[in-house]
C-alpha cells in the first residue's frame, strides 16, 4: 500500500525510515525522512573488533554483533524522541559474503566468517581444479574464491566435519540479525547474489553447486526480494522497541548495492566508487543482458536490477593497518604532508593485498608487498604510496568496466562515497588523476544507509523510483593530464611487480 508523505515540521516529512548500516568495522543506526534526507542529530555508531589470526581468519562473534546493533537502535530511538512514533519502516544493509551456521533454534554454531577471511583459499584453488570456474562465473556472477560460500562451505566440511553436519541452515548476518530480532527472516536476492551460490539468471540457488557441495536446499534460507518485509518483533525486543514492533522490517541488502543508490548511482550512466574499509566500483545494469568479464562480478540489487563491478579487499583498512602497526599518522593528521609530496615521487611500489586479492586477478593467497624502501623513505611516503597503490588497482577495475560496457566514447559520471575517500581531498585527487576522470564526491557521508532507506521508501510507494532522486554531490575533483601521465607509469610499474610475484 502506497504511503503519502506528511509534513512533520522543520521541512521533514514522514514516514521516517530507521536505517541500520552494518559495516566491517562499525555499525550505525540513522533516521531518514520521506525524501531520503538524514535527520540531524539521530545517528548512533559503535565500532567492534574482528577476530584475526595468522592463518587468515577474519571473523566475529555474531551475537556480539547483534548486541552492538541493538545498542545503536536503542540510542537512535532515544535521539529521535517523538519522531520515533512516525517511523514507518526499518531498512538494513550489511557486508556481502558473510556466513554463519545455525541450528534449528537459530543459535549460531559457528563464528560469522567475513569476506576478508582467506582460510578457504587453498580449498578455492582445489575447487577451481574440480569445477569449471568460467561456467560457474557465468551462472552465479562470482568466481570460485575464498570470499564466497562454495569455498567457505567446502573448507568447513573438510576441517570441521562434525560441526558441519550439525548445522541446520547456512545464512548471512542480515538474516541472522532478523532471526534474533523478529524470529524469522527473508534472504533478499541482493544478499543471496553475494554468496556465489545463486544462479543470477534463474534467481534461485544453483542446484549444480549445491549437489557438488552436498548442501541441501533446505539448508539455505528462503529467497525473496527487497519488498518482502517481515513484521512483529520477538521476545524482549517487542517491548524494548514498541514503535518498531508493527512496522515492516525490509530484508538486508548488500552494502555495495545500497551505496550505489545512496550516492545517486542508480542508473547506467552513473558509476559508484566506494572506498570504506574495502573498495569497489559498481554500475547498475540489466542482469539478463550483461556479459561478465572474469575479473569482475555481477550481483543483484533486486530481481530487476543488477550490479556489475569489481571490488578490492583493501581500502581504508590499509591506512588503519599502517597507523596501528607502523605508527604512521592517520589520513586526517597527515593530509597536508601527503598533499605536499610529488606524485609517485617516493620510489615505492606497493601491492596493497593485506587481505588477499579480489578483482581483477582473484589471488586469495596474495599478500601485501613493498618494493623500493630506502634510508630516506618516510612514514608519509608510505601513506602516499598506499593511496596511489589503491588508485592503480581501482584504475584497473575502471578500465575493465569501460571495456565490458563499451563506454570508451562517452565517459560515465563517477560518484564517490565512503569515509576513506571523502575524508581525504588528496586521495580523491589521486584517484581522479589515475582514472583521468572527474570524481563527484557525495555530500552524504552515509551513502549505504541512505541507499537502504531510499529503497525502503521505494518499497513503501513513497518514492516512485530511486533513480529519480536528485543528486547530492560536491563540485567535481578534476583530473590533471600531467599527473595522469605520471600515475600511468606508476601503474605500469605496479603491474610488472604484480606479475613478478603472482604470475
Secondary structure, 3 states (H helix, E strand, C coil): CCCCCEECCCCCEECEEEEEEECCCEEEEEEECCCCCEEEEEEEEEECCCEECCCCCEEECHHHHHHHHHHHHHHHHHHHHHHHHHEEEEEEEECCCCEEEECCCCCECCCEECCCCCCCHHHHHHHHHHCCHHHHHHHHCCCCCCCCHHHHHHHHHHHCHHHHHHCCEEECHHHHHHHHHHCCCCEEHHHHHCCCCEECCCCEECHHHHHHHCCCHHHECCEECCCCCECCCCCHHHHHCHHHCCCEECCCEEHHHHHHHHHCCCCCCEEEEEECCCEEEEEEECCCCCCCCCCCEEEECCCCCEEEEEEECCCHHHHHHHHHHCCCCCHHHHHHHHHHCCCCCCCCEEECCCCCCCCCCCCCCCCCEEECCCCCCCHHHHHHHHHHHHHHHHHHHHHHHHHHCCCCCCCCEEEEECHHHHCCHHHHHHHHHHHCCCEEEECCCCHHHHHHHHHHHHHHCCCCCHHHCCCCECCCECCCHHHHHHHHHHHHHHHHHHHHHHC
